[in-house]
């Protein structure tokens, strides 16, 4: 039967009396706001109905969300950091919310919090997941994690064998087979393969100083700019930060002496390529990669003609829509807009070594810098070695506001997996998809995901 909500009593303005009630084995802690659940044990993916009461003076940005049960109570800021999904109460004037039980873990809290800038947790109730229940479908997973859409591409035998797009681009607009996703940092492998094609043809040198073609004004007085090479950029050993933001670009360490993921490095490389070939980077990519591979729906710059038609708009973990950055200038590190089919064709060409020499390919899959045992960067790709059956993985992820993407390639078995999403929680579906498509390597890959 439903649990009754309980509130605390204000005995004096300076004293707060917390009353904890035990009802049929369920503990509800409550402050000034209350809610109750129909039950506390759920199957994976099962609907969770939350019924709440609130004072008229409560901010509409107060929220209820799912937080791992082990996270310390009391701080809204901490809850906000660890919640996996949430709903604002202003969107639920009838006092009812719907969540879906996570498909992993054993215990979670439903927590009622003051607002995004407050520091108060009003109430919570712990729920438990039946670990023996059946696995959830991809559609159910979208509901669990509050992600509007997911696109999955699977490569088998060196060929793109499956494309699946589930969910919605925006509100009730069903996501089509050819949904256009912003893939964030999955832009970098495209620029990396362009560069390695040029190296293979003899038109570019991996180890020639980039200063021959481009020197950023911010570092012209630092002699370390003369050490910087394409190899440093593609293996994230430039010494640059990820982005300079409002600061001048500077070196954090000498190029080649350590690891530091850097979008600035890729932009530095773009400047050098454009100066050397007197052509915009996107034109180089189009002529050397996209056209030969039959890639026609991928753009570095926002396509005004298509606009939002078929575009997977960005959403936060509460499914609020972010404004979209309509990029007017190409960036070598970010914001490529593409489809699963287009990007699938691209990564198939990587597995098939299209356009690159055997020597360059071997350099690409060689560990250039190790971040931890069996994990680091080659050229343009993160490498995971030491997998079962002598397999290695070439991987890369993309993460921006409202965008979570990943690609994994397995050269020995000629398999690959692409996952594109348009929600902040999208990465929470990755393991579920990897387990479904690459079960033989899942446990080993799981170790390196932590």
N, C-alpha and C positions, 0 to 999 in steps of 0.2 A: 504494500500500500504506500501511497505518497507520504514523504516525511513532512512534518509541519515545520515552518520556519520559526526561528526564535531570534529575539533581539536582546541586546544588553540594556541594562538600566543605568540611567545617569543619576547617581545618588546625590552627588554634589558637582558643581562645575569643575572642581579640581580633582575629582575622583571618578575613575571609570571602573565599573564592576563587570568583569568578563564572566559570563555564565556559559558553561559548557554542558550540553545535554547529550546523553547517550540514548539513542533510540534504535532498537533492533540492530544493534551492533554498528551503527553509523555514528560517526562523530562530526558534528557541525559546529564550527567556531564562528561566531558572528559578532560584528561590531554594529555600526549604524544602519547597514543595509543587509538584506537577507535574500536567499534563494533556496530552492530545494530541487532535488532530482527524483525521478520515479524509482530509481534503483541505483546500485553502486557497482555491480559487476556486469561487464559487457563483453560481447563477442567482438572480434576484430572488425572494425568498420561499422559496427552497429550504431544506430542513431541514438544520440544523447539529448533528451529534452530537458531544458533548464527553465524553471519557472522562478521569476524574481520579482521582488517588490523594491520600490525606490521612492525616496522623498522627492517632492516636486522641485526642491532646490538643488538636487544632485546634478552635476554637470552631465551634459549629453555625451561627453567624451569619457565618462566612466565606462569601464569595459569588463567583460567576463571572458576568461580565456583558459586554455589548458596549459598547465605548467608541470614539469617533472616533479613528482612528489618529494624528492630529496632536496629540492631547492629551499633554502631558508625562508621562513615566513616573515611578513611584516613590512617589507620594503617594496613599494610599487615599482621603483626603479629596477630592482633585482628581478621582479616578476616580468617586467617588460623586456628584460634582456633574455630571459630563458623561455618565455611562452612560445608555443609552437603554432598557435592559432588563437584568434580573439575576435570578439564582436563588440562594437560600441552600442551602448544601451539606447542611444538616440535613434537607432535604426529599428528598434523593437519596442514600439510604444505599448504593445499589448502585454508586455512582461514575459514573453516566451522567446527562447532561443533554441536553435538546433545546432549541435555539433555531431561529430562522428568519432567513434572510439579509435585511437591510434592502433596501427597494426603491429606494433612492437612494444616492448617494455611491459612491465607487470603492474605498476601503480603510477597514477597521475593525479593531479589535483585540478579541480575546477575552482578557479579563484576569481573573486569579485574585487576589482581595483578602482581607486578613486578617479584617476585620469592620467593622461600621458605625461603630465608635468607635476603630478602630486607625489606623495610619498606615503600612501596609506593602502593597506590591504584590508578590505572590509570583512570578507567571509571566505571560507573555502570548504570543500568537501572532497575527500579522496575517493577515486574510482579505481577499479581493478579490471585488468584485461585477462580474459580466458585464453591462456596460451595454447590450448588444444583446439580452439575454434578454427574454422577454415580460413584460408588466405583470401584476401580481398582482391577484387578486380581493379583494373586501372581506373575505371570511372569512379569506383568507390574511393580509391586512393586520392583522387582529385578532391573529393568532398571532405575526406579526413583532414587534408592539409590545406584546404581552402585555396587551391590553385585553379585558375580558370581553364587552362589548356596545357596539354602535353603532346609533344610529337616525338615518336620513336622511329629510328631507322636502324635496320639490322643488315649487316654485311656477312655473307657466308660464301665460302669458296671464292673470295675475291670479287664478288658481285653484290650489288645492292639488291637484296632479296625481299625486303619487307619495309613498308612505310605505313605508319599508323598515327593518326592525329585524332585526339579525343578531347572533348570539352568545348569551350567557347572563346572566341577572340575578345569579346567584350559583351557584358550583360547576357542577353539571350541569343547573340549571334553565334551560330554553330561554326566551329573551326573546320574549314575544308581541308581536303587532302594537300592542297598547295598553299596552306597558310604561310604567310611571310613572318618570320621571327627575326628580331634583333638578337644576335648571338654573342654580343659583348666581346670578351677577349678571345673567342674562337676566330676573331679577325686575324690574330697574330700568326697562327699556322699557315694561313693563306699567304701572308706577306713573306713568311719564312720560306715556303716552297717556291714562291716567285724568285726569291734571292738564290736559293739553291739551284734552280733551273739556270739562272744566269751564271752561277759558278760552274755548273756542269758544261755550259757552252763556251767557257773561257772568257766571258764578257765581264766577269766580276771575280774578285779575289777575297776569300774569307779572311785572310790575315793582313791585308793591306790597310794601313791606317785610314780611317774615315776622314781624317783631317785633309786628305788630298782633295776631297770634294766638298766637305762641309765642316764648319766650326761654328757651334752655337756661340753667339756673342756673350752669353753668361759665363762661359768657361774658357774664353780665348786667352785669358791671362793665367790660366792654370795649365802648367806644362803636361799634366796627365791627359789632356785631350789628344795629344799626339800619340798616345798609346792605344787609343780606342779603336777596335776593329769590329767587323761584322760578326766574327765568332763570339766576341764578348756580348754583343746584342742578342744573338739567337740563343745563347746559353744563360742569359741574365747574369752576366758578370761585368756589367758596365761600371758599377759603382754609383749609378744614379738612383734616386728614389723612384717609386712607382710613378708619381706625378709631382711636378714642382708646385702646383697650386698657385698661391699668390707670392711665392718666394722665387728667388733667382735659382736657376738650375746649378747644382754643384755636385761634386763627387763626395760620396760617403766613404769610399775606399778606392784604392788603386785598381784600375781595370784589370780583370783577370785574377785578382787576389781573393775573391770571395763570391758569394751568391747574394743577389738582391733583385727580386722580381721587379721589372721596370717597363712600364708603358712608354716612358720617356726615351728609353733606349731604342724602341721600335720607331718612334717619331724621328729620332736622330738619324736612323738608317733611312727612313723615307726621304728626308731632306737630301742625304748623300746620293741616293738612287736618282732622285729627280734632277739633281744638278748634273750627274754623270750622263744621263740619257736624254736630258732636255725634254722630259715628258712626265706628266703627272703619274703618280704611282698607280692610280686606278686604271689608267690607260695601259700601263705596262701589264698589270694583272689581267686585264681584259684580253689583250693580244696574245700573251704568252700562256695563260692558264684557262680563263673562262671560255673563250671562243673555241680553242682546240678540244675542250672537254664537253662542249655543248651546254655550258652553263649560261642561262639567259635571264634568270630572275634574281640575281645577286647584285647588290649595290652598296657602295661605300657612302654614297650621298643619298639623302632622302628623296624618294621618287615622288615628285609632286603630282605626276599624272595619275599614279595609282592611289596616292594618299593613304587613307586608312582601309581601303578595300582589301580584305583578306589579311590585314595586319593584326598580329597578336598583341593587343595593347597591354601595357605594363600595369601590374597590380601589386599592392602590398599584401601582407599576410592576413589582412582583414577584408581583402578583395576590394579595397578602395582603388580607384584608377588613378595612376600617376599621369602627369602630363608627359608627353613624348618629346624627346630631343630630336627635332627635325634637322639633322646635320646637313650643313651647307658645304663643308670642306671635309675631304677624306682624312681619316685618321688610320694609321698603320696598326694601331693596337686595339681598336674598339669600334663597336657600332655597325659592323657589317649586317646588312639585312639580306636574308636568304631563305630558301625553303629547304625542307629535308631532302628533297630529290637533288637539288643543286649541290648542297654541301655533301650529300652522299656520293655524288659523282666525284667531287674533289677528293674526298678521303679514299675512295677506291683507287684513284690515280696514285695516291701516296703508297698504298699497299702494293700496287703494280709497278712502282718505281718509274712512273711515266715522267719523262723529261729530265731525269737526273741520272748521272753516271753511277756505276757500282761503287766507285771510290767515294763519291760524295754521299751516297746512301749509307755506306759503312760509317762515315764520319757522323752522319745525322743520328744514327742509333747507338753511337758510342757515348758513354757517360763523360760529359765535359766537366760537370761539377756535381758532386754528390752532396745532397742535403742530409741524408741519413743512409744507413746501410741499404743498398739495393734500390735507392730512390734518389733521383736528381734530374738534371736536365741534359739532354743531348743538344741537337741543333733544332730549335723551333718546337720541340716536344719534350714534355716531362717523360722520364723513363722509369719504368718499374722492371727490375730484373729479378732473377731467382724464382720465377714462377714455376709451377709444376710443368713437367715435360719439356723443360728448356725454353718455355715461352717467355717473351718479353712483352711489355705493354707500352705503346706510345699513347699518351693521354694529354688532354688539355681541357681546362674548364673556362667558363665565362660567367661572371657575376657582376651585375649592375643593379641599379634600382629597378625592381620589377622583372628582372631577367636572371634566370639560372639555367646554364647549359653545360653539357659535357660531351666529349667524344673520347672513345677508347678504341685503339687499333691493336690487333694481335697478329704481327707479320707471319709467324711460323704457321699458324693455323688459318691464315687469311680470313680472319673474322674481324668484325668491327661493330660498334654500337654508338649511336648518336641519340642524345636526349635533349630536347629543347622545351623550355617552359616559359610562361609569361607571368610568374608570380614569385614573390620574395621567398616563399616556402618551397619553391620548385626542387631545390637540391635534396629535400627530404624524400623525394620519390626515386632518387638515383639508385640507391641500394636495392630497392624493390625491383627495378627494371633490370639491373645487372644480374641479380639472382635468377631472374626469369630467363634471360637470354644467354648468360655465360655461367651456368651453374658449376662447371668443373673448376673454374678459377675463382669463384666467388669468395670462398673462405680466405684464400691467399690475398686477394685484392682488398678484402675487408681489413686486414691487418695494416695495409698501407694507407687506408682512408682515414685512420685515426691520427 
